[in-house]
């Protein structure tokens, strides 16, 4: 069976590899020959190692299962196509509209959008019910999580998408009520605000040392580098449209991120972000852990608000956090470990000091007292 992936960047190349590894015939499309060349090189070495690290490697090589092309028409015979292009709404809309003209009416069109609602992207489609959320954590080859769903998606399309996610070795979590950022990235957005305030008094390596002490295999800024600073900036722009100032970073931090993008310090993919990267691994200086309660409190608070809004139930939100971070503890498990009273006190102090909505305690968290 043939699947398509549009976008040969960090995410698209990884998603294409997952399908090829699961013995699908894959068509990988990008407007850039150079992006396709780099993806092919990654498929010959780095990504094979990632599949092995994830414990899902089935093939010794995957390039023979992938067609690398700049021509969207090569997607014509696909039964499943994933868009993984830059995180901008209008280009995504233009792409799915083009795809409908090329693929069959039975073909499922999936979006790996980090922040937009599936229904926002599907507005321009003849059959919006064929578009489904298919959002991976980064790197997709290693991370177990994929968020699937959408308010308008057809039940049969969703069922098939869940089946596909499992076949490529992933754990799908269904999100039926939409919001920008879905579940995972809303929590990450909140953590970014918390991290900005921590950075006034600490270094990235000190933050990451503390995060790892909480049972996570990767630190906050290491994850930032993996995702890509440019991607994070695009997500923040999308969030600002939907949530106003809620996830807005302090001016100094946003200025610094914009400069990192300008300087090409995007993280792992360019060899330097918050840390230097050598042969695909971060070079993180030894450091003593610092106080990361603003980050933890912001994540927990946002998790409670997500449940209050009906985006996901408590168990789903807990497992999405645990699966995405690789931690032994979910976000609500952290509440039990640290105590709701401790987290609430931290939030009240942070909200009083900063006035940031992300620190305003959730109603249901306050009710635990």
C-alpha positions as CSV (number, residue, x, y, z in Angstrom):
1,X,0.0,0.0,0.0
2,X,1.2,3.5,-0.8
3,X,1.3,6.5,1.5
4,X,2.5,10.0,1.0
5,X,4.3,12.6,3.1
6,X,4.5,16.2,2.1
7,X,7.4,18.1,3.7
8,X,10.9,16.5,4.0
9,X,12.0,18.5,7.0
10,X,12.7,17.1,10.5
11,X,9.2,15.8,11.0
12,X,8.3,14.8,7.5
13,X,11.5,12.8,7.0
14,X,10.9,11.0,10.3
15,X,7.3,10.2,9.5
16,X,8.2,8.9,6.0
17,X,10.8,6.6,7.7
18,X,8.1,5.2,10.1
19,X,5.9,4.2,7.1
20,X,8.8,2.8,5.1
21,X,10.0,0.8,8.2
22,X,6.4,-0.6,8.5
23,X,6.7,-1.9,4.8
24,X,4.5,0.8,3.2
25,X,5.6,2.2,-0.2
26,X,6.2,5.9,0.6
27,X,6.2,9.0,-1.6
28,X,8.1,11.9,0.1
29,X,7.4,15.2,-1.5
30,X,9.1,18.6,-1.0
31,X,9.5,21.7,-3.1
32,X,13.3,21.6,-2.3
33,X,15.6,19.1,-3.9
34,X,18.1,19.9,-1.2
35,X,15.6,19.0,1.6
36,X,14.9,15.7,-0.2
37,X,18.7,15.0,-0.4
38,X,19.2,15.6,3.3
39,X,16.2,13.4,4.1
40,X,17.6,10.6,2.1
41,X,20.9,10.9,3.8
42,X,19.2,10.8,7.2
43,X,17.2,7.7,6.1
44,X,20.5,5.9,5.4
45,X,22.0,6.4,8.9
46,X,20.7,8.6,11.7
47,X,17.0,7.7,11.4
48,X,17.8,4.0,11.3
49,X,19.6,4.4,14.6
50,X,16.5,6.3,16.0
51,X,14.2,3.5,14.9
52,X,16.5,1.0,16.7
53,X,16.6,3.2,19.8
54,X,12.8,3.2,19.8
55,X,12.6,-0.5,19.6
56,X,10.6,-0.5,16.4
57,X,13.2,-1.1,13.7
58,X,12.1,-3.8,11.2
59,X,14.3,-3.2,8.2
60,X,18.0,-2.7,7.7
61,X,17.3,-0.1,5.1
62,X,14.3,2.0,4.2
63,X,15.5,4.1,1.2
64,X,14.3,1.5,-1.3
65,X,10.7,1.9,0.0
66,X,10.7,5.7,-0.5
67,X,10.3,7.8,-3.7
68,X,11.8,11.2,-3.3
69,X,10.1,13.8,-5.5
70,X,9.1,17.4,-6.0
71,X,5.9,16.5,-7.9
72,X,2.7,16.3,-5.9
73,X,1.1,14.3,-8.8
74,X,3.1,11.3,-7.6
75,X,0.7,11.1,-4.6
76,X,-2.2,10.1,-6.9
77,X,-2.3,6.4,-5.9
78,X,-1.9,6.9,-2.1
79,X,-4.5,5.8,0.3
80,X,-3.1,8.0,3.2
81,X,-1.2,11.3,2.8
82,X,0.3,13.3,5.7
83,X,1.1,17.0,5.4
84,X,4.1,18.0,7.5
85,X,5.0,21.4,6.0
86,X,5.9,24.6,7.8
87,X,3.6,25.7,10.6
88,X,1.6,28.3,8.7
89,X,-2.1,28.2,8.3
90,X,-2.6,29.5,4.7
91,X,0.1,27.2,3.1
92,X,-1.5,24.2,4.8
93,X,-4.9,25.2,3.5
94,X,-3.5,25.6,0.0
95,X,-1.8,22.3,0.2
96,X,-4.9,20.2,1.4
97,X,-6.9,21.9,-1.3
98,X,-4.4,20.8,-4.0
99,X,-4.3,17.3,-2.5
100,X,-8.0,16.9,-2.9
101,X,-7.6,17.6,-6.7
102,X,-4.9,14.9,-7.0
103,X,-5.8,11.9,-4.7
104,X,-8.9,9.7,-4.8
105,X,-12.0,10.5,-2.8
106,X,-11.2,7.6,-0.5
107,X,-7.7,8.8,0.3
108,X,-7.3,10.1,3.9
109,X,-5.5,13.4,4.3
110,X,-3.8,13.8,7.6
111,X,-2.2,16.9,9.2
112,X,0.8,16.9,11.5
113,X,0.0,20.5,12.6
114,X,1.6,21.4,15.9
115,X,-0.9,24.2,16.7
116,X,-3.8,24.7,14.3
117,X,-7.2,23.0,14.7
118,X,-7.9,20.4,12.0
119,X,-11.2,22.1,11.2
120,X,-9.3,25.4,10.5
121,X,-7.2,23.7,7.9
122,X,-10.2,21.7,6.4
123,X,-12.3,24.9,5.8
124,X,-11.2,25.0,2.2
125,X,-11.8,21.4,1.4
126,X,-14.7,19.8,-0.5
127,X,-14.8,16.9,2.0
128,X,-13.5,18.4,5.3
129,X,-14.5,15.1,7.0
130,X,-11.6,13.3,5.3
131,X,-9.0,15.4,7.1
132,X,-7.7,14.1,10.4
133,X,-5.2,15.3,13.0
134,X,-2.1,13.1,13.0
135,X,0.3,15.0,15.3
136,X,3.6,13.4,16.4
137,X,6.1,14.4,19.1
138,X,9.6,15.2,18.0
139,X,11.5,13.2,17.0
140,X,8.7,11.1,15.5
141,X,10.8,8.1,15.1
142,X,11.6,7.8,18.8
143,X,8.6,9.4,20.5
144,X,5.7,7.0,21.1
145,X,2.9,9.5,21.1
146,X,0.6,10.6,18.2
147,X,-2.5,12.8,18.8
148,X,-5.3,11.9,16.4
149,X,-8.8,13.3,15.9
150,X,-10.8,16.3,15.0
151,X,-14.4,17.5,15.5
152,X,-15.4,17.1,11.8
153,X,-13.5,13.9,10.9
154,X,-15.6,11.0,9.7
155,X,-15.7,8.1,12.2
156,X,-14.4,5.6,9.6
157,X,-11.5,7.9,8.8
158,X,-10.6,8.2,12.5
159,X,-10.7,4.5,12.9
160,X,-8.4,3.9,10.0
161,X,-6.0,6.5,11.2
162,X,-5.8,4.8,14.6
163,X,-5.1,1.6,12.8
164,X,-2.3,3.2,10.8
165,X,-0.7,4.8,13.8
166,X,-0.5,1.4,15.6
167,X,0.9,-0.3,12.5
168,X,3.8,2.1,12.4
169,X,4.6,1.5,16.0
170,X,2.9,4.5,17.7
171,X,0.4,4.9,20.5
172,X,-2.5,7.0,19.3
173,X,-4.5,9.3,21.7
174,X,-7.9,10.5,20.4
175,X,-8.7,14.2,20.8
176,X,-12.3,14.9,19.7
177,X,-12.7,18.5,21.0
178,X,-10.3,20.8,19.1
179,X,-8.2,23.6,20.4
180,X,-5.0,25.2,19.1
181,X,-2.0,23.2,20.3
182,X,-4.2,20.1,21.0
183,X,-3.2,18.7,24.4
184,X,0.5,18.3,24.4
185,X,1.5,21.6,22.9
186,X,-0.8,23.5,25.2
187,X,1.1,22.1,28.1
188,X,4.4,22.8,26.4
189,X,3.3,26.4,25.7
190,X,2.6,26.9,29.4
191,X,6.0,25.3,30.3
192,X,7.7,27.8,27.9
193,X,6.3,30.7,29.8
194,X,7.4,29.2,33.1
195,X,10.9,28.5,31.7
196,X,11.2,32.1,30.6
197,X,11.0,33.3,34.2
198,X,13.3,30.6,35.4
199,X,15.9,31.8,32.9
200,X,16.1,35.2,34.6
201,X,18.1,33.4,37.4
202,X,19.4,30.1,35.8
203,X,21.2,28.7,32.8
204,X,19.5,26.2,30.3
205,X,21.7,23.4,31.6
206,X,20.7,24.0,35.2
207,X,17.0,23.9,34.1
208,X,17.5,20.6,32.3
209,X,19.4,19.1,35.2
210,X,16.4,19.8,37.4
211,X,13.9,18.5,34.8
212,X,15.8,15.2,34.5
213,X,15.7,14.9,38.3
214,X,11.9,14.8,38.0
215,X,12.2,11.5,36.0
216,X,12.3,12.9,32.4
217,X,15.0,11.4,30.1
218,X,15.4,14.8,28.2
219,X,15.5,18.3,29.6
220,X,13.3,21.2,28.7
221,X,15.8,23.0,26.5
222,X,17.1,19.8,25.0
223,X,13.5,19.2,23.8
224,X,13.3,22.8,22.6
225,X,16.4,22.1,20.4
226,X,14.9,18.8,19.2
227,X,11.6,20.5,18.1
228,X,13.4,23.4,16.5
229,X,13.5,27.0,17.7
230,X,11.9,28.2,14.5
231,X,9.0,25.7,14.9
232,X,8.5,26.9,18.5
233,X,8.3,30.5,17.4
234,X,5.7,29.6,14.7
235,X,3.6,27.8,17.4
236,X,3.9,30.8,19.7
237,X,2.6,33.0,16.9
238,X,-0.3,30.7,16.3
239,X,-1.1,30.6,20.0
240,X,-1.1,34.4,20.2
241,X,-3.8,34.5,17.5
242,X,-6.0,32.1,19.5
243,X,-5.2,32.9,23.2
244,X,-4.0,36.5,23.2
245,X,-1.3,37.1,25.8
246,X,-1.8,33.9,27.7
247,X,1.2,32.1,26.3
248,X,3.1,35.3,25.4
249,X,6.8,35.1,26.6
250,X,8.4,38.0,28.4
251,X,9.8,40.5,25.9
252,X,13.4,39.7,26.5
253,X,12.9,36.0,25.9
254,X,10.9,36.4,22.7
255,X,13.5,38.8,21.4
256,X,16.2,36.3,22.1
257,X,14.2,33.5,20.3
258,X,13.7,35.7,17.3
259,X,17.5,36.4,17.2
260,X,18.3,32.7,17.5
261,X,16.1,32.1,14.4
262,X,17.8,35.0,12.6
263,X,21.2,33.6,13.5
264,X,20.3,30.1,12.3
265,X,20.6,28.6,15.8
266,X,17.6,26.4,15.4
267,X,18.7,23.4,17.5
268,X,19.7,19.9,16.5
269,X,18.9,20.4,12.8
270,X,21.5,23.3,12.5
271,X,24.0,21.9,15.0
272,X,23.4,24.6,17.6
273,X,20.5,26.0,19.6
274,X,20.4,26.3,23.3
275,X,23.1,23.7,23.2
276,X,25.7,22.6,20.6
277,X,24.9,19.3,18.8
278,X,27.6,16.9,17.7
279,X,26.7,13.8,15.7
280,X,23.0,14.2,16.6
281,X,23.7,14.4,20.4
282,X,23.5,17.5,22.6
283,X,26.7,18.7,24.4
284,X,25.2,19.8,27.7
285,X,27.5,21.2,30.4
286,X,27.5,19.7,33.8
287,X,25.3,21.8,36.1
288,X,23.6,21.8,39.4
289,X,19.8,21.7,39.2
290,X,17.9,24.9,39.8
291,X,14.3,25.6,41.1
292,X,11.9,24.7,38.2
293,X,8.6,25.1,40.1
294,X,7.4,27.8,37.7
295,X,7.7,25.3,34.8
296,X,6.1,22.4,36.7
297,X,3.3,24.6,38.1
298,X,2.5,26.1,34.7
299,X,2.2,22.6,33.1
300,X,0.0,21.2,35.9
301,X,-2.2,24.3,35.8
302,X,-2.7,24.1,32.0
303,X,-3.5,20.3,32.4
304,X,-6.3,21.1,34.8
305,X,-7.7,23.8,32.4
306,X,-7.6,21.4,29.5
307,X,-9.7,18.9,31.4
308,X,-12.1,21.7,32.5
309,X,-12.6,22.7,28.9
310,X,-13.4,19.1,27.9
311,X,-10.4,18.8,25.5
312,X,-9.4,15.5,27.1
313,X,-10.3,13.6,30.3
314,X,-7.8,13.4,33.2
315,X,-6.5,10.0,32.3
316,X,-5.9,10.9,28.6
317,X,-4.1,14.2,29.6
318,X,-2.0,12.3,32.2
319,X,-0.9,9.6,29.7
320,X,-0.2,12.1,26.9
321,X,2.2,14.0,29.2
322,X,3.8,10.7,30.4
323,X,4.2,9.3,26.9
324,X,5.4,12.5,25.3
325,X,8.1,13.2,27.9
326,X,9.2,9.6,28.5
327,X,8.7,10.2,32.2
328,X,7.5,7.5,34.7
329,X,5.0,10.1,36.0
330,X,2.1,11.7,34.3
331,X,1.2,15.3,34.9
332,X,-1.5,14.5,37.5
333,X,0.9,12.0,39.1
334,X,3.2,15.0,39.7
335,X,0.3,16.7,41.7
336,X,0.2,13.7,44.0
337,X,4.0,13.6,44.3
338,X,4.4,17.3,45.1
339,X,1.0,18.0,46.6
340,X,-1.8,20.2,45.2
341,X,-1.3,22.7,48.1
342,X,2.4,23.2,47.1
343,X,1.6,23.7,43.4
344,X,-1.3,26.1,44.2
345,X,0.8,28.2,46.5
346,X,3.5,28.5,43.7
347,X,0.9,29.5,41.2
348,X,-0.6,32.1,43.4
349,X,2.8,33.7,44.1
350,X,3.7,33.6,40.4
351,X,0.4,35.1,39.3
352,X,0.7,37.9,41.9
353,X,4.2,38.6,40.8
354,X,3.8,38.4,37.0
355,X,0.1,38.8,36.3
356,X,0.4,36.1,33.6
357,X,-2.8,34.3,32.9
358,X,-0.9,31.0,32.5
359,X,-0.2,31.1,36.3
360,X,-3.8,32.0,37.3
361,X,-4.9,28.9,39.3
362,X,-7.4,26.6,37.6
363,X,-10.7,26.3,39.3
364,X,-10.5,22.6,39.7
365,X,-7.0,22.8,41.2
366,X,-8.2,25.2,43.8
367,X,-11.1,22.9,44.6
368,X,-8.7,20.2,45.7
369,X,-7.9,22.3,48.8
